[in-house]
Amino acid sequence: MDHLPLLVDKFERLAEILYSNKQGLQYEVTILLQDIIDTLIQDMLVDAQSVLDQINYSETLISDNDGAFDYYKPELFASISSISKIRFPFPASGPLKEQVKRLYLLLNTKEKAAEVPSNSEARRRISFFATSLFMDMPAAPKVRSMLSFSIVTPYFMEEVKFSDEELHSDQDEASILSYMQKIYPDEWTNFLERLGTNVKSEDIRYWASFRGQTLSRTVRGMMYYRKALRLQAFLDRTNDQELYKGPVGTEREQNKRNIHQSLSTELDALADMKFSYVISCQKFGEQKSNGDAHAQDIIDLMARYPALRVAYIEEKEIIVDNMPHKVYSSVLIKAENNLDQEIYRIKLPGPPIIGEGKPENQNHAIIFTRGEALQTIDMNQDNYLEEAYKMRNVLQEFVRHPRDQTPTILGLREHIFTGSVSSLAGFMSYQETSFVTIGQRFLADPLRVRFHYGHPDIFDRMFHLTRGGISKASKTINLSEDVFAGYNSILRRGHITYNEYIQVGKGRDVGLNQISKFEAKVANGNSEQTLSRDIYRLARRFDFFRMLSCYFTTVGFYFNSLISVVGVYVFLYGQLYLVLSGLQSALLIKAHHQNMKSLETALASQSFLQLGLLTGLPMVMELGLEKGFRAALSDFILMQLQVASVFFTFSLGTKAHYYGRTILHGGAKYRPTGRKFVVFHASFTENYQLYSRSHFVKAFELIFLLIIYHLFRKSDGKFHVMVTYSTWFMAMTWLFAPFLFNPAGFAWHKIVDDWSDWNRWMMNQGGIGVQPEKSWESWWNAENAHLRYSVLSSRIIEVLLCLRFFVYQYGLVYHLKISHDNKNFLVYLLSWVVIISIVGLVKLVNCASRQLSSKHQLIFRFIKLLTFLAVVTSFILLSCLCKLSIMDLIVCCLAFIPTGWGLLLIVQVLRPKIEYYAIWEPIQVIAHAYDYGMGTLLFFPIAVLAWMPIISAIQTRVLFNRAFSRQLQIQPFIIGKTKRR
């Protein structure tokens, strides 16, 4: 191979001479041909003699009327007779000239920095497409011989395309259109350059919609399949001469317009025969009858893409025997003259949506699909034209394998296209990328436990239609309907693969509240999977190693998350017992006297593992494989600077809470996350509703444990830090992450508005018809609604878990100075007298408020005064007689607040039995006081940080540097020059 550079140089010179096509260079062409042959045969081939023998005994090597050489005699090119036989120069026009020109450009065009696309997305797509051509990809058949396939997309009420009002609405100082112009500046410039002065509002709507998570983007991407098939079908039926002239040029040369129309019609028919796309719009009939703009947008989409079909459920009421009856039908429509035209109608025996909405929406539309393969595409996905060219290759996976290894589900790679929106979107993008690439690859081979995870997988349509379909739709149980399709395939001896040479775009949630709702939905789905018969049957039939792999890749991840959080609580409650009982002091004193360092060493090792760095290793490895390890390391460091650890720790709490609660009480439900592209400010009230029970309460419990441990510990500072630093980090993360990742979360004017809205929400009366977003009482009832249907065993377990809050009271009352180190059980009973007195006072004030506040204001105020004086007098007497100190009051708060919360939880569990008793009213008042106090404690540090404008500027710059352009100009000394931005 040492002579390869010389051979390349000679071949490049030969291509240059052939491209110049000058008569005087015929001799140099001959010499170059002779040198190329000599270099190949004498210097590069191992068995050159056999090649020479073949040349000597060959009479003709190439015989082509349009070729460069008529024949090739044994004298080689250097002989005079051979020179005279070379046809050079070429004809001035023709396909041979075009081929030589293409060869010359391929060899001599060098890549320059100015010619590399400036758009990072364009570079990524070109790079992946070029790399994928070297992967193990089956050969593509002709379009006529390829397998036919269909695509189905379920649609409910999401955005079809952005409206003018939504694009220009100014919320949080940034509209959607201005936001996209900041994120995609080069694409916006190209868009204006492409359309010039003829920019219409409809064009802008589509431009913005194609960059959001809308139905328009999904439809445009999937219709690339038809465009690619049409071009490939044309290439299949043309020869080389027609190929360089194009489909239109060929017919112009022939001057036969009817032939051109016939060819175009034939290509359209062939593409439609091999590809069909059905959108299952569950509510289209209702939207159309109500005049909803979404219905007209869907009709406009069908008019824009004539091959698109829409299936929906129609509900009509007819009179039969003087009685109204509802008739349900599945209807398939297409666009005709900008109107919807019915194609098929199938009468249904009853309402089809009786289970989960999305799988039922898919099931009713599958009858309108056709072909051997079926691709399931969600509403938040996209496709690329260059990837659509590989669809013929992908479908060959169904026929290239032996019969017993034929895949029933073809897994495809995904690209998360929402990573540039904000830091949270980037975190989700990196997390999903590692899961949908290296994770899926490893699950499919060698573990063979890959299922269907809502990705753009391609189903063997015939296999699944005869085995229960692609979706299970039982209410609540099949909340995660995608993975049950994989379970169904594996249980029926199917085979699921994963292919990386083709990718499809996918969008993810970009705001913290959207991400939390999505993770809560997935955690609920995994808890239902844990209790399902499918997991039981898989575990019974898998071998030991596949069973472990199945556990880790499905419910095991969420179960481990739950165990991790429970382990933190067990550890801290154990430490609480040690410090309150005095055992820790005794153990440390003994260890110090005997010079035992094993305990400190163990804790130091534990503190290293608490950093959580190992959990990010798969993501770093995948980024290293994709971008290179230097880029992966820089991305990982940048993520840490953007406090990615805070986000992932917060997500851990979300998974653990919803998985554990659903396992215990059930109540899994679909949580709509929305597909909004722009990240807007979420109010304090909204954050409190979402995270109060899942994060805030648990974080306050951890803080109580850590404070008590700090007050009564007997160890040195180093020991204390090693034990508790990770728990402090977790508690602070669970408390303040929703506000840290909230756009304009530390803007002062937003803080003022949030406080007013918070007080209004807390004080509004609930009742029938009042939404949880309007009143605390309605939210509180909705938040505890799952306890109404909990079984007895779950209620008992919940009560037993609530007993942990009484440990505070039992341990701390004996450390009060007022107790004088008395360890009698009577001290603990007296503490309960105090709690009962507090509940009685609350009941008294509540009754007086309901009966006297409206008509007898003076009496009501007098009762409140007496109550206040009684409480103050009690404190004074206890301070004078029993030496009650300020520290005792702090310790009493640390003891009685958790006890009251435990009582509240127990009463909520028993609510169906005691709701109509007199005790319920003060319990509700106390719960209201707890929530109001907890919200106020949260609000105070946020307001302090918002008082300093530099905090808001730093947060915006680090976490939302591409949104809220006006806010970025507030602090130019931090952000940089405005012109540069």
N, C-alpha and C positions, 0 to 999 in steps of 0.2 A: 504493500500500500504506500510505499515511499514515493512512488511515481504518480500517485493520484493528483497532487497539485499540478504537475506538468500536464497531465491529461486534461484537467479542467481548464487550464489556460488555453490550450490548443482548441478545445471545443468551443470556448467562448469566442476566440478569434474566428473560428469557422462560422459561428452563428452571426457574428458581426458582418463578415464578408457576404454571407448569403442574404442578410438584410439590406446591405447596400446595393447588391444586385447589379454590379458593374461588369462589363465585358472584359476589361483588362485584368481582372482578378481570377480568371479561370485557372491559370497555372498554380497560383497560390492555394486555391481550393484543392487542387490535386495533391499538392505537397502536404497540406494539412491532413487530408484524408489518409495519405500514406503514413504520416507520422503517428496518427491516432492508431492505425492498425498495427504498426510496429510496436508502439508502446504497450498496447493491449497484449499482443501475442508473445513478444519477446521478453517483456519486463514484468508483466502483471499476471499472466496465466501460468498455472503450475504445469498443466499438461498441454503445452503449446503445439507439440508435434501433431496430435490428433486434430487440432483445429486446422493446421496447415494442410493435412491430408484431405480434410473435407473441402478446403478451398480449391486444392489442386484438382479434385475430381468433380467439382461442381461446374456446371455449365452456366447456370444462372442463379444469382442470389436474390435479386429483386427484379420484378417485372411488373411495372405499373405505368399505364399510359400517362398519368398525371404526376409520376414520381420524378425525383431529381436525377435518377440514374436508370438507364434502360437495363443494363446487365453488368455483371462483374466477372471478368475473366481472371484466370489464374495469374496473369502478369501483374496483378495489383494495380493501384492507381497511378503509379509513377511511369508506367509504360506509355509510349506515344499513342498506341492504339486505344488505350483506355481514356486518355485525355480527350481524344477526338469524340468519344462516345458520351462524355458528360454533357448533360443539358444545362448549360449555364450561359447567360442569366435566365431567370425564370420569366414567365409571362408577367406583364405589369399589373395584372389583376387576377383575381381568382382565389379559391380557398387555400391553395398552396402558399400564396403570398401571405395570407392571413395567418396561416400556421407558423411560417417562418418568423413573422413579426411577433407572434405570441411567444415563441421560443426565445427570441432575442430579448424581449422584455423580461421574461422570467429569469434569464441568466445575468442580465446586466443592470436591472433596476435594483439599486441599493436603498435600504431603509435609512431615511434621514429623520432627525428629531422633529423637523417641522411636519413630516408626513405622518407621524404617529398621532392617532386621534387624541385630542386633548381631553375628551370626555372619558372619565374613569370607567363608566359602565360600558362604553364601546370597546375599550381596551380589554376589559374583563371578558366580554362576550367573544371577541375575536380570539383571545388567548385560549379560552375553553374550547371553542369550536375546533381550532387547529390542533389542540392537544388531544381531543377526543377522537380524531381521525386515526390515531395510532393505537387506540384501545381495541380490545377483543370484540369486534362488532361483526355480526353476520352480514354476508353480502346481500345487497338489496335486489329483489326481483323487479321485473317490470310492473308498472302500475296495474296492468290488466291481470297480472298473476298474484298480486299481493293480497293479503287478507283484508277484508273490509272491517271497519270499526266505527263506533259511535262514541259520542261524548254526551254526558248528562251532567247538568249543573243545577242544584237546588237553589231556589231564590225565594225569599220571604218578603221582607219590607226594606231591604237595604237600598242604598243610593244606586240609581241607574247611571245618572250623570249629574254633575253639579249644576244647580240652577244659577242664574245671574245674581239673584239675591244672596244666595249662599256664598258665591265666589267673592262678592264685594262687601259682605257684612263685616263691619269693623268691630271685632271682639278681642279684648285684651290687646288693643293697639296693633293688631295684625289681622288682615283678611287672608282667606285661603289663597287667593290669586297672588297677593304680594308675598306671601310665605313661600309659594312654589317658585316665584321668580327669584327669590334669594337662594333656594336650594338648587335649582336647575338654571343658573344664569346663561350657560352656553346653549342649552336647549331652547330657552326663551328667545335668545338672539337668533338662532337658526329658524325658529318658527316665524318670527317677524320678517326675516330675510326671505323666507320661502313664499310667504303670502304677500309681502310688500304692503301696499296701501289698502289692499282689499280684505283687511282683517274684519271678520264678522264676529258678532257675539257668539254665534253657534260654533264657530271654529275654536274660539277661546274656551268654550265650555267643554268641547271634546279634548282639547289639549290638556286642560287641567284634569279632566276625568281619567285620561289615559295615564296619569301619574298619581292617582289616588287609588284606593281600594274600592272600585266601583264595578258594576256589572259591565259597563262599556269596555273597560280595560280587559276583563276576562274574555268577553266575546271577541274583541279584536284579536287577542292572542290566540284563541282557539281557531279562529277562521284562517289563521296562517296555514293550518293543515291543508285546507282546500286550495289555497293559493300555491302551496308547494307541490301538491299532487297534480295540479293542472300544468305547472311548468314541467314536472318530471314526465308527465304523460306526453307532452309535446316533444321532449327530448327523446323519448322512446321511439317515436314514429318518424323522426327526421334523420337525414343523412348528414355527412359533414359539410357538404356544400350549402345546404339549407340552414344549418346550425348557425353559421356566421352571419347570415342575413336576417335571422330572427323570424318569428311567425308572420309578421306583417310584411317584411321585405320579401319573403318568399312569394306571397300571393300578389304583391305588386309587380314582381318580375313576371309572373305568369299572367298578370292582368286578368285575373278571374276572381271577381269579388264574391261570387256565389260559393266558390270553393273555400275562400277564407271564412265565410259565415258557417259553412258546413264543418270546417275544422274546429272553429270555436265552439260550435254546438256539441260536437263530438267530445271535445275535451271537458266541457262543462258536465256532460252526461256521465262521463267516466269518473270524474271527480266526485259527483254526487252519488254515484253508485258505490264508491269505496269509502265515502265519509259522510256522516250526518251528525248534526249537533242539535240537541234538544235541551232547552231550558225549562225546568219544571217550576213555573211561577204559581205557587200555591194560591195566592190571593189575587191573581190577575182579574178574574171575573168580578170579584167584589170591588177592586180598585177601579175597573172600567165603569161599573154601574154608579159608583160614587163620584166619578169625575176626577179621580186622583191623577196628579201629574205623572206619577210613576207609570201608569198604564200607557199614556201617550209616549213616554220615553221608550218603553219597550217596543211599541209599534214602530217608532222611528228607527230603533236598532234593527228590527226585521226588514224595514225598507232599505236600510244601509247595507245589510248583508242578506241578499235574497234567499240564500240556502239555509238561513237560520229558522228553526221551528220552536214554538212555544207551546208547552202543555200546561193546562190549568184545570182546576176543579170547579165545575159549575153547579150551583145550587139553585133549583127552581121549586116553586110551590105550585102544585096543581090540585084541582078539585076532583076527587074520586068518591062517588056516592055521597055527594054533599059534605064531604069531609076533606079538609086540607091535608095534603101529603107532600113531603119534600122529596124531590128526585135529585140524585147526585150523578154527575157524569164527568168522565175524563175527556177533555177536548184538546185536540191538536190543531193549531192554527199556523198560518203563514201570512206574509204581507202581500197585498195586492192593491196597487194604486193608493199606497199610503193608508190602507185600511186593513184590518185583520179579516182573514177569510178562513172559514172552518174547513179542515181536511178530513179529520176522523172524529167520531164521537162514540164513546163506549159508556153505556149505562152501568152504573155501579149499584150493588145491592143495598148499600147504606153509606153513611158518612165514612170516607176513607181515612180521615185523620183522627184516629182513636188512640194512637200511641204517641211516641215522640215525633215532633213535627218534621225534622229534617229527613230521617229515614223513610217516613211515610210519603213525604214529598218526592223522594227518589223512586219509591216502589211504584207509585201510580203512573210514573212516566216511562218506566222501563219498557212497557209494552210498545211504545212508539219508537224505540231504538231498533237497530238491525245490525247485522254483521256478526263476525266471529269474536270480536273483542269489544270491550266496553271500558272506557276511561272515565273515572269519576273525578270531576273538577269542582273544587269549592268556589265560593263567590269571591274569594280574595286571592285569586291566582292569576297568572299571566303566562304568556308563551312568547317564543322568539322565532322569527322566520327561519334562521339558520338551523335551529334545532328541529323545526318541523320537517326539514328535508330528511331527517334520520328515522322518521316514523316507519318507513318500509323496513328498515333494518331491525327496529325494535320488534315489530310484529313477527319477524322470522324466528324470534326466540320460541314461539309456540310450536314451530315445526322442525327446528334444527336438533332438538333433543330426542332421545329415545322415548317411547311411549310412557314408560314408568317414571321418567324424569321430566315430563312436560310440565312447565310451570302453569299454575292456575291463577296466580297473581304475579304480574311483573312490576316490581318496585322500581321507581324512577327517582332520580336525584332532584333535589330542590335547591333553588337559590332564593334567599330571603332578600327582597328588594327594598325593604323599609328601614335598612340600617342607617341611612343618612338623615333621618328625621330629627333624632335627638339622641342623647346618651343612652336613655332607656331602650330606645329602638335598636341601638347598636349592641347593647348587652344581649337583648333577645335574639338579634341576628347571629351573634357569635355562638350563643347557646344552641340555637336551632341548627346552625350549620354543623356543629360538631355532632349533633344527634342524627341529622339526616344524611350524613356522609360516612364518617368513620364508624359511627354507631350502627347504622343500618347495614353497612358492609360486613361488619363483624357478626351481626345477628343472623344475616343470611348465610354466611359461610365463614367459619365452619360450624357455628352453633346450630344453625337451622331452626331458629325459633323466631324468625321475623314474622310479624303479622301485618295487618293493615292499620296505618296510623293517621288516616286522613290525608295522605299524600296523593300525588297524581298517579296512583297505581293504575295499571291496565288489567282488567279482569278477563279471564276466559269466560265469555258471556254464556256459552252453552253449558259449561260446567256449573256455573252458579245459578242459572235460571232453573236448572233441574234439581238443585239442592238447596232450595230455600231463598234464593235471591242474594243480593249483595248487601242487604241491610236488614238487621233485626230492629224491631220498632216497639217492643213492649215498653209500656210507660214506666219511667224511672229506672228500670233495670238496665235497659239498653240506651242509657244517656250517652255513652261513648259508643255510638253504633258502628264506627269505623273498625275498631279493634275486634268487635264481635264477628265482622265479616272474615277477618283473618282466622279467628278461632274456628269458625264454621268450615273454612277451607281446609285447615290442618286436620280437624276431626274427621273429615271425609276423604282423607288420604290425598289431599292436595299438596302442592309444592309451591313455595313462595320464594322468589329470587329478588335480586337487587342489581340494577344496571346503572353504571355511572357514566356511560358515554352520551347520555342525553339528559338534559335538565329542563325543568319547568319552574317559572317564577312563582313565588308565594309571598304574600304579605302577612305581617304579624301586627299585633296590637302595639301602639306606640306610646300610650300614656300609662302611668302607674295604675290608675283605677281600672283601665281596660285590661291590663296584664293581670291584675289581681282577680278580676272576674273570670278571665279565661282559666287561670290556674285553679281557682275555686271550682269551676265547672269540671275540669279534668280530674281534680282530686275527688270530687263527688262521683264521677264516673268510675274511677279506680276503686273506690270503696264498694260500689255496686258490683264491679267485677270480682272483688274479693269474695263476695257472698253468692256469686252466680254458679250455676251448675257447669258452665263451660270451663271455668278454671279447674273445677273439681275433676271433670272428665279428662282434661289435658294432663293434669298431675297424675292421674291413675294410669295413663297410657304412655307417658314419656319415660325414657330411661332416666337414671339418677342425674346424669350431667345435664341433659336437656331440661329436666325438671328444675334444676337450680338456675339454669340460664333463663328459663321462662319466668321464674319467680323474680329474678333481678330486673328483667326487661319489662315487666308489667306492674303488678301490684307491689313488688318488693321494694322498689324505689320509694314509694310513698309510705310503706310500712316502716322502712328504715328512717325516713324523715321524722315520722311520728315517734319512733323509739329514741331518736337523737334528742328531740325536745323533751320527751319524758325523762330521759337520762339526766338532762340538766336539772330538772325539778327534783328528781330523786337525790341527786348529789347535793343540791342546796338544802333540801329539807333534812338530809342527813347531817350536813354541817350545822344547821339550825339546832338540831337535837344535841349535837356535841357541845356547842357553845352554851346552850341554855341549861344543860344538865351538868356541866362542869367536866365532862369526860375529856374534851379537847385539851383543857389545861393540864389535866393529870397525865395524858399521853405525851404531850410535848415536854413536860417537866421530866418525865421518866426517860424519854428519848434523849433529852439534853444531858442528863446525868450519865447515861450509858454511852454517849457519843454515837448515837445511831443517826445516820444521814440517809437511810433508805427512803424515808417518807418524803424528804425534800427532793431527792433525785427523781422519784416517781412523779411528783407534781411538776418538776421542771420538764420532764419528757412529755407529760400531758399538755403543758402549756405550749410546747412546740407544735403538737398536733392540732391544738385549738386554733392555730392560725388559719387552717383551712386551705392551705396552698395546694395540697394534693388534689382537691376537688377540681381545680382548674387545669390539671395536667392534660386530660383528653382534648380540651379546647385548644390548648397551646400546641399539642401535637398535630391536630388537624390543620390549624392555621399554618404551622410549619410546612406541612405537606403541600398546602395550597399556594402559599405565598413565599415560602422560605423562612428559615428559623430566625433570621435577623428581623424580618418584618413581623413575625409572630411574637417575638420577644418585645419589640417596640409597641405593638398593639396591646399586649398584655400589661405592660407598664402604663400605657395611656389609660387603659380601663381602670387600673388601680387609682390613678390620679383623678379619675372621674367617679371615684367611690363606688366601684362595681361591687365591692365586698358588702357594702351597705344594702345594695339592691338584692343580692343573692341571699343574704341573711334574712331580709324581710320576706322574700319569697318562700324561704324555708318555713317561716311561721304560717304563711297562708296554706301551704300544702298540708302541714301537720294538723292545723285546726280543722279544716274542712274534711279531711280524710278521717280523722278520729271522730268528729261529731256525727258524720254520716254512718260510720260503722256502728256507732252506739245507738243512734236514734233514727237513722234513715233520713228521709226528706231531701234526697238529691233532686235537683231541678236544673233546668237549662237557664243559663244566665247570659242574656244578650250583652255583648261587649260593645257593639257598634263598630263601624269601620271608618270613623272619622280620621282624616289625614292630619289635621292640624291639632297640636296639643294646646288646649285651652286651660285656663285656671280653674281648678276645682275648689269649691267653697269649703270652709271648715266644717259646715254641717254635713256635706256629702262625704267628706273623709271620715267624719266621726261615725256616720251610719255604716260605712263599709268596714271600718277597722276597729270599732269599739270592742267587740267581743273576741275578735280573732287576734288582735295585737295589743291594743292599749291596756286592757284589763290584765293580760298575762305579763306585759312589761311592768306594770305597777306592782304586780305580785313579786316579780323578780327583784325589783328595787327594794320592796319591803324586806325581802329575805336578805339582800346584800347589806342594807342599812343595819338590820338587827345583828347580822354576823359581824359587821364592823364595830358596832357598839360594845359587844360582849366578847369579842375574840381575845385570846391571850397570846397570840403568836406575834412575831415581828413583822415589819412592813413587807419585806421581800416575800415571805411565805404568803402573806395575804394577797399580794399582787399576783403571784403565780396562780393562786387558786381562783381568783374572781375576775381577772381582767377581761376574759372572753365573755363572761356573763354580763358584765357592765356594757360591753360593746353590743351584745345582743339586745339588752333591754333598751339602750338608747336608740338603737336602730329601729326596733319595733315602735318606739314612741314617735320619732321625728322623721323617719324616712318619707311618709306621705307628704310632709310639708317641704322636705328638702327637694324632692323630685316633682314638686308642684310648680308649674310655670307661674312666675310672679308670686311665689310663695312667701317672699319676704318684702313685698312691696307694701308700703305703709297704707296707701289708699285701699288696697285689697284687704288688709288686716282690719281696717275700720268697718268696711262693708261686711266682712265675714262675722265680726262680733255682733253687729246689729242683726244679721240673719240668724246667727246662732241663738240669740236671746229670743227672737221671735219664734223660732222652731221649738225651743224648750217650753215656752209659755202657752203655745196654742193648745186648745182642747182637742182631743181626739174624738173618735166616734165612728159611726157607720158612714161610709162614703168619704172619709178623710184619708188622703193618701199618706203613706209614711214620710214622704218628702215634705209634708206640710206640718206635721205635729210629732212631738216626741212620743206621746202616748200611743199613737197608731204604729209608729216604728217599733216601740217596745213590744207591743202585742204581736206584730209580724215577726220580730226577731225570735220570739219564744214560741212561735206557732208549731215548730217541729216537736215540741215536748208534748203536745196534745195527743199525738198518735204513737208515742213511745210505749213499748211493751213494759211489763212489770220488771223483767230482769234488767232492762236498760235503766229504768228509774232507780232500782236498787244500787246499781253500779254508780250512777251519777251521784246519789246521796252519799255513798261511801267515799267517792272522790272529793265531795264537798267538805267532808270531815277534816280535811287537811288544814282548813282555815282556822280551826279551833286550836291547833297546836300553838299558834302565836299567843292566844289568850292564856292557855294553860301554862306556858313557859314563862311569859313575861310578868304575870301578876305576882309571881314569887320573887321577882327581881326589883319590885317597887320598894322604895325606901319606907313608904307608909306601912308596908307589911312587916318591917322590922325583922326580916329573915325568918319569918314564921312559915314553916312548911306544912301547916295543917291544911287539910282538904277544905276546911271552912272558908279559907281565903278565896279559893276558886269559886265556891258557891256564892260568896258575896259579890264577886265580879259579875255573876249572872244576874244578881239583883239590880246592879247598875244598868245592865243592858235592858232588862225588863222595864226599868223605870224610864229609860230613854224612849222605848217603844210606846209606853203609856203616855208620855208627854206628847209625842207626835200624834197619837190617836186623839188626845184631848184637843190639841190645837186644830186638827183636821175637822173634828166634829163641830167645834166652835166656829170654824170658818164656814162650814156648809150651812149651819143653822142660824148664825147670828151676824155674819159679816154683811149681809144685804140689808137687814131691817134694824139690827141693834148694833150699830158700829161702836158705840161707846162701851157697851158691855164686852164686846169682843176684844177691843183694845185693852180693857181692864184685865181681862183674863190673860192676855199675852204679857202684860206688865207683871202680873203676879207670877206667872211662869218664869219670866226672866229673873225676877228678884229671888225666887226660890232656888234657881240654879246658881246664881251668884252667891247667895247665902250659904249654900251647901259647899261651894269651893272655899269660902272664907273659913267656915267651921273646920273643914278637913285640913286646911293649911295651918290653923292655929292649934287644933287639938291633936291631930295625927301627923303633923309635920309633912304635909303634902307639898312637894316641890315642883318647880317648872319641869325638871327632868322627868318626874313621875307623870306629869300631864302628857309629855311627848311619848313616853313609853305606853301610856294608856291608849293614846291614839293609834300607835303601832299595834296594839293588842286588839282593840275593839273594832277598828275599821275592817280588818279581815274577817273578824267574827260576824259582823253585820252583813258583809258580803256573802259569807257562807250561808247565813240564814236566808238571805234573799234567794240564793240559788236553790236551796232546798225547798223553799216555798214555791218557787216557779216550777220545780219538778212535780210538786204535789198540787199544783194550781187547779186541775180539773176537779179535785176533791174539796178544796177549801175556797173556791172562788167566790162563793156567795156568803161566806162567813164574815164577821166584822173585822177579822184580822187582815183582810185583803187590802182595805183602804190605806192603813198606815204603811203596809209593805210597799204599795205603789208610790206613796209619798217619799219613803226612804230611798227607793230605787231612783226616783227622780232626783233626789238630793245627791245621791252617789254619782249619777251621770253628769249633773251640773258641776259638781265639784271636780270630777275628773277632767271634764272639758276645760274648766277654768285653769286648772293646773297645767294643762297642755298649752293653753293659749298664752299664758304669761311669758314663758321663754321665747316663744315665737314672736310676740309683740316686741320684746326687748331687742331681738336680732333685727326685726324690721325697722326699728328706730334708727339703725345705722345703715345709711344708703349703700355703703361699700359692700355689705353682705349681699344685698340684692343684686348688685352689679356682678360680683364674683359668681354667685349662683347662676345667673343668666349666662355668663360667659362660659362657664365650665360645662353646664348641663344642657343649656338650650341656646347654644351659640348661633344657631341658624334661624331661630324664631325671634319674634319681638324685636324687629330691627330698630324701632324707636328707643326702646329701653337700652339697647347697646350703645347709644350715643349719649347716655346720661353721664357716664363716667369715662371720658376719653383718656384720662391718665392711667386707667387700669386696662382698658380694652385695646387701646392703640388708636391710630389715626382713623378718623371717620372716613376719609377719602379712600384709604386702603381697604377698609371694610366694604 
